[in-house]
Amino acid sequence: MFSGFTGWHALIILVVILLLFGAPRLPQLARSLGQSMKILKNEVRSDDDTDGKSGDVSAEAGAKVVAEEKPKSAGTADGGPTS
């Protein structure tokens, strides 16, 4: 994909970025890019961790929802008191 990418290309891209954003903003841009990459890696890692456990968690959550809904239907079908 980047087989023809050389050091000159990187230098030209750096000069264009300098012209667009200015030298004082470059450290801020680099910092925000690094933080974004860190967040992305953490999200991908946490998504990979939950892939294997998602079936167990959803089954437990479904059982809790069903268990919580049963006591509510103590009266009539519309939830009102019985006569």
N, CA and C atoms as an extended XYZ file, in Angstrom:
249
Properties=species:S:1:pos:R:3:atomname:S:1:resname:S:1:resid:I:1 pbc="F F F"
N         0.824       -1.188        0.000 N   MET     1
C         0.000        0.000        0.000 CA  MET     1
C         0.872        1.257        0.000 C   MET     1
N         1.883        1.274        0.863 N   PHE     2
C         2.778        2.432        0.938 CA  PHE     2
C         4.159        2.065        0.397 C   PHE     2
N         4.227        1.243       -0.608 N   SER     3
C         5.522        0.783       -1.109 CA  SER     3
C         6.337        1.916       -1.736 C   SER     3
N         5.674        2.916       -2.303 N   GLY     4
C         6.386        4.029       -2.909 CA  GLY     4
C         6.585        5.211       -1.972 C   GLY     4
N         6.201        5.061       -0.706 N   PHE     5
C         6.290        6.142        0.276 CA  PHE     5
C         7.728        6.263        0.758 C   PHE     5
N         8.326        7.440        0.567 N   THR     6
C         9.718        7.650        0.963 CA  THR     6
C         9.802        8.749        2.016 C   THR     6
N        10.997        9.015        2.442 N   GLY     7
C        11.235       10.070        3.420 CA  GLY     7
C        10.848       11.445        2.901 C   GLY     7
N        11.004       11.640        1.606 N   TRP     8
C        10.629       12.925        1.012 CA  TRP     8
C         9.127       13.151        1.100 C   TRP     8
N         8.369       12.093        0.910 N   HIS     9
C         6.918       12.215        1.027 CA  HIS     9
C         6.524       12.615        2.454 C   HIS     9
N         7.162       11.992        3.427 N   ALA    10
C         6.874       12.317        4.826 CA  ALA    10
C         7.242       13.768        5.126 C   ALA    10
N         8.354       14.228        4.583 N   LEU    11
C         8.782       15.612        4.791 CA  LEU    11
C         7.789       16.592        4.167 C   LEU    11
N         7.313       16.296        2.989 N   ILE    12
C         6.335       17.170        2.329 CA  ILE    12
C         5.035       17.214        3.127 C   ILE    12
N         4.594       16.065        3.620 N   ILE    13
C         3.372       16.026        4.437 CA  ILE    13
C         3.560       16.839        5.709 C   ILE    13
N         4.729       16.731        6.331 N   LEU    14
C         5.011       17.501        7.549 CA  LEU    14
C         4.995       19.002        7.271 C   LEU    14
N         5.556       19.425        6.153 N   VAL    15
C         5.565       20.847        5.794 CA  VAL    15
C         4.141       21.344        5.554 C   VAL    15
N         3.326       20.551        4.888 N   VAL    16
C         1.936       20.946        4.639 CA  VAL    16
C         1.184       21.080        5.962 C   VAL    16
N         1.411       20.151        6.882 N   ILE    17
C         0.756       20.228        8.197 CA  ILE    17
C         1.216       21.471        8.946 C   ILE    17
N         2.507       21.776        8.868 N   LEU    18
C         3.024       22.993        9.507 CA  LEU    18
C         2.367       24.240        8.930 C   LEU    18
N         2.192       24.269        7.623 N   LEU    19
C         1.570       25.431        6.994 CA  LEU    19
C         0.092       25.549        7.363 C   LEU    19
N        -0.586       24.431        7.483 N   LEU    20
C        -2.015       24.463        7.799 CA  LEU    20
C        -2.290       24.849        9.253 C   LEU    20
N        -1.553       24.257       10.167 N   PHE    21
C        -1.868       24.430       11.588 CA  PHE    21
C        -0.916       25.355       12.329 C   PHE    21
N         0.269       25.551       11.828 N   GLY    22
C         1.235       26.400       12.504 CA  GLY    22
C         2.038       25.613       13.529 C   GLY    22
N         3.252       26.061       13.780 N   ALA    23
C         4.158       25.354       14.684 CA  ALA    23
C         3.668       25.311       16.130 C   ALA    23
N         3.063       26.380       16.674 N   PRO    24
C         2.644       26.330       18.082 CA  PRO    24
C         1.564       25.280       18.370 C   PRO    24
N         0.749       24.941       17.374 N   ARG    25
C        -0.340       23.987       17.611 CA  ARG    25
C         0.072       22.539       17.395 C   ARG    25
N         1.246       22.282       16.827 N   LEU    26
C         1.654       20.910       16.540 CA  LEU    26
C         1.760       20.031       17.786 C   LEU    26
N         2.375       20.477       18.880 N   PRO    27
C         2.411       19.612       20.073 CA  PRO    27
C         1.016       19.269       20.590 C   PRO    27
N         0.115       20.234       20.541 N   GLN    28
C        -1.258       19.991       20.985 CA  GLN    28
C        -1.939       18.961       20.072 C   GLN    28
N        -1.737       19.076       18.775 N   LEU    29
C        -2.317       18.118       17.835 CA  LEU    29
C        -1.748       16.718       18.041 C   LEU    29
N        -0.437       16.633       18.257 N   ALA    30
C         0.191       15.333       18.480 CA  ALA    30
C        -0.320       14.697       19.770 C   ALA    30
N        -0.486       15.512       20.813 N   ARG    31
C        -0.985       15.011       22.096 CA  ARG    31
C        -2.410       14.480       21.954 C   ARG    31
N        -3.259       15.234       21.275 N   SER    32
C        -4.645       14.791       21.114 CA  SER    32
C        -4.729       13.548       20.225 C   SER    32
N        -3.862       13.452       19.230 N   LEU    33
C        -3.830       12.259       18.392 CA  LEU    33
C        -3.392       11.043       19.209 C   LEU    33
N        -2.390       11.219       20.056 N   GLY    34
C        -1.932       10.126       20.914 CA  GLY    34
C        -3.004        9.672       21.891 C   GLY    34
N        -3.722       10.625       22.480 N   GLN    35
C        -4.803       10.271       23.400 CA  GLN    35
C        -5.918        9.536       22.670 C   GLN    35
N        -6.230        9.964       21.472 N   SER    36
C        -7.266        9.295       20.686 CA  SER    36
C        -6.861        7.865       20.351 C   SER    36
N        -5.607        7.667       19.993 N   MET    37
C        -5.131        6.319       19.691 CA  MET    37
C        -5.173        5.432       20.929 C   MET    37
N        -4.825        5.993       22.088 N   LYS    38
C        -4.860        5.228       23.339 CA  LYS    38
C        -6.292        4.806       23.667 C   LYS    38
N        -7.238        5.718       23.506 N   ILE    39
C        -8.646        5.402       23.765 CA  ILE    39
C        -9.129        4.326       22.800 C   ILE    39
N        -8.759        4.450       21.533 N   LEU    40
C        -9.165        3.470       20.536 CA  LEU    40
C        -8.616        2.085       20.874 C   LEU    40
N        -7.354        2.008       21.259 N   LYS    41
C        -6.760        0.719       21.618 CA  LYS    41
C        -7.452        0.116       22.829 C   LYS    41
N        -7.767        0.947       23.838 N   ASN    42
C        -8.458        0.443       25.027 CA  ASN    42
C        -9.842       -0.077       24.680 C   ASN    42
N       -10.560        0.618       23.807 N   GLU    43
C       -11.900        0.177       23.414 CA  GLU    43
C       -11.842       -1.129       22.632 C   GLU    43
N       -10.874       -1.251       21.730 N   VAL    44
C       -10.734       -2.488       20.965 CA  VAL    44
C       -10.376       -3.631       21.903 C   VAL    44
N        -9.483       -3.377       22.844 N   ARG    45
C        -9.080       -4.400       23.800 CA  ARG    45
C       -10.260       -4.825       24.672 C   ARG    45
N       -11.057       -3.867       25.155 N   SER    46
C       -12.203       -4.212       25.998 CA  SER    46
C       -13.280       -4.909       25.179 C   SER    46
N       -13.415       -4.560       23.900 N   ASP    47
C       -14.377       -5.244       23.036 CA  ASP    47
C       -13.951       -6.689       22.818 C   ASP    47
N       -12.653       -6.926       22.651 N   ASP    48
C       -12.155       -8.290       22.489 CA  ASP    48
C       -12.372       -9.101       23.763 C   ASP    48
N       -12.223       -8.478       24.924 N   ASP    49
C       -12.416       -9.175       26.195 CA  ASP    49
C       -13.864       -9.590       26.387 C   ASP    49
N       -14.807       -8.786       25.949 N   THR    50
C       -16.218       -9.088       26.176 CA  THR    50
C       -16.798      -10.012       25.118 C   THR    50
N       -16.101      -10.253       24.009 N   ASP    51
C       -16.631      -11.131       22.962 CA  ASP    51
C       -16.868      -12.541       23.484 C   ASP    51
N       -15.962      -13.080       24.233 N   GLY    52
C       -16.114      -14.432       24.747 CA  GLY    52
C       -17.112      -14.521       25.873 C   GLY    52
N       -17.324      -13.457       26.592 N   LYS    53
C       -18.200      -13.467       27.756 CA  LYS    53
C       -19.587      -12.931       27.459 C   LYS    53
N       -19.838      -12.436       26.264 N   SER    54
C       -21.099      -11.755       25.975 CA  SER    54
C       -22.295      -12.679       26.087 C   SER    54
N       -22.184      -13.946       25.727 N   GLY    55
C       -23.302      -14.865       25.838 CA  GLY    55
C       -23.687      -15.099       27.283 C   GLY    55
N       -22.700      -15.264       28.161 N   ASP    56
C       -22.980      -15.495       29.573 CA  ASP    56
C       -23.595      -14.271       30.219 C   ASP    56
N       -23.080      -13.116       29.902 N   VAL    57
C       -23.578      -11.880       30.507 CA  VAL    57
C       -25.006      -11.610       30.065 C   VAL    57
N       -25.306      -11.792       28.788 N   SER    58
C       -26.657      -11.513       28.309 CA  SER    58
C       -27.657      -12.516       28.864 C   SER    58
N       -27.262      -13.757       29.062 N   ALA    59
C       -28.164      -14.748       29.641 CA  ALA    59
C       -28.471      -14.406       31.094 C   ALA    59
N       -27.451      -13.981       31.840 N   GLU    60
C       -27.667      -13.590       33.236 CA  GLU    60
C       -28.538      -12.349       33.317 C   GLU    60
N       -28.307      -11.390       32.457 N   ALA    61
C       -29.104      -10.163       32.465 CA  ALA    61
C       -30.550      -10.466       32.107 C   ALA    61
N       -30.771      -11.347       31.155 N   GLY    62
C       -32.130      -11.724       30.779 CA  GLY    62
C       -32.849      -12.420       31.917 C   GLY    62
N       -32.150      -13.280       32.653 N   ALA    63
C       -32.763      -13.967       33.787 CA  ALA    63
C       -33.135      -12.975       34.883 C   ALA    63
N       -32.309      -11.968       35.104 N   LYS    64
C       -32.614      -10.962       36.127 CA  LYS    64
C       -33.835      -10.142       35.735 C   LYS    64
N       -33.959       -9.801       34.460 N   VAL    65
C       -35.103       -9.013       33.999 CA  VAL    65
C       -36.385       -9.805       34.179 C   VAL    65
N       -36.371      -11.091       33.832 N   VAL    66
C       -37.558      -11.933       33.982 CA  VAL    66
C       -37.912      -12.074       35.452 C   VAL    66
N       -36.911      -12.258       36.313 N   ALA    67
C       -37.166      -12.407       37.743 CA  ALA    67
C       -37.741      -11.124       38.333 C   ALA    67
N       -37.314       -9.962       37.841 N   GLU    68
C       -37.821       -8.694       38.356 CA  GLU    68
C       -39.235       -8.409       37.867 C   GLU    68
N       -39.606       -8.898       36.693 N   GLU    69
C       -40.928       -8.615       36.144 CA  GLU    69
C       -42.022       -9.462       36.777 C   GLU    69
N       -41.736      -10.654       37.261 N   LYS    70
C       -42.757      -11.537       37.803 CA  LYS    70
C       -43.474      -10.971       39.022 C   LYS    70
N       -42.817      -10.386       40.019 N   PRO    71
C       -43.552       -9.879       41.182 CA  PRO    71
C       -44.506       -8.741       40.841 C   PRO    71
N       -44.302       -8.042       39.761 N   LYS    72
C       -45.154       -6.911       39.406 CA  LYS    72
C       -46.555       -7.356       39.005 C   LYS    72
N       -46.723       -8.557       38.505 N   SER    73
C       -48.022       -9.005       38.016 CA  SER    73
C       -48.804       -9.744       39.103 C   SER    73
N       -48.890       -9.196       40.297 N   ALA    74
C       -49.593       -9.842       41.397 CA  ALA    74
C       -51.088       -9.609       41.314 C   ALA    74
N       -51.557       -8.553       40.667 N   GLY    75
C       -52.981       -8.228       40.579 CA  GLY    75
C       -53.591       -8.785       39.314 C   GLY    75
N       -54.437       -7.998       38.684 N   THR    76
C       -55.072       -8.397       37.433 CA  THR    76
C       -54.118       -8.212       36.275 C   THR    76
N       -54.584       -8.466       35.079 N   ALA    77
C       -53.732       -8.370       33.898 CA  ALA    77
C       -53.232       -6.953       33.669 C   ALA    77
N       -54.025       -5.948       34.057 N   ASP    78
C       -53.590       -4.573       33.853 CA  ASP    78
C       -52.814       -4.026       35.039 C   ASP    78
N       -52.526       -4.855       36.030 N   GLY    79
C       -51.733       -4.426       37.177 CA  GLY    79
C       -52.552       -3.833       38.291 C   GLY    79
N       -53.874       -3.758       38.132 N   GLY    80
C       -54.742       -3.194       39.164 CA  GLY    80
C       -55.018       -4.212       40.266 C   GLY    80
N       -55.661       -3.796       41.347 N   PRO    81
C       -55.945       -4.718       42.456 CA  PRO    81
C       -57.038       -5.713       42.072 C   PRO    81
N       -56.976       -6.870       42.687 N   THR    82
C       -58.010       -7.878       42.447 CA  THR    82
C       -59.225       -7.581       43.289 C   THR    82
N       -60.420       -7.969       42.837 N   SER    83
C       -61.630       -7.656       43.601 CA  SER    83
C       -62.130       -8.805       44.429 C   SER    83
